[in-house]
Amino acid sequence: MDFGDKALRTEAYGLWNMHFHEVTAPDGSYLCAYVELQLESARKCRLSIVRPDLDSRAGIDLLRARAIDWVDAWHRREHTGDTGFADL
């Protein structure tokens, strides 16, 4: 099955880049939306939502809030040893 993955927009948040996408079924119907978080060009996290009741803008707004919360929480946590991110 060939799913459509449409890039909606990219935004910067500090050193992070947030890439927003929408995925559709072959008939064009909405399946989900996601944001991919990159730090220094390496993909580090992907957050998704399944909310067909939201339009693209509302989905981006929800994903942006979740992504910013995730990045901020990551920066607040204590990081010890060599347990950094691996590329997705």
Stockholm file with secondary structure:
# STOCKHOLM 1.0

chainA/1-88         MDFGDKALRTEAYGLWNMHFHEVTAPDGSYLCAYVELQLESARKCRLSIVRPDLDSRAGIDLLRARAIDWVDAWHRREHTGDTGFADL
#=GR chainA/1-88 SS CCCEEEEEEEEEETTEEEEEEEEECTTSCEEEEEEEEEETTEEEEEEEECCTTSCHHHHHHHHHHHHHHHHHHHHHSCCCTTCCCCCC
#=GC SS_cons        CCCEEEEEEEEEETTEEEEEEEEECTTSCEEEEEEEEEETTEEEEEEEECCTTSCHHHHHHHHHHHHHHHHHHHHHSCCCTTCCCCCC
//
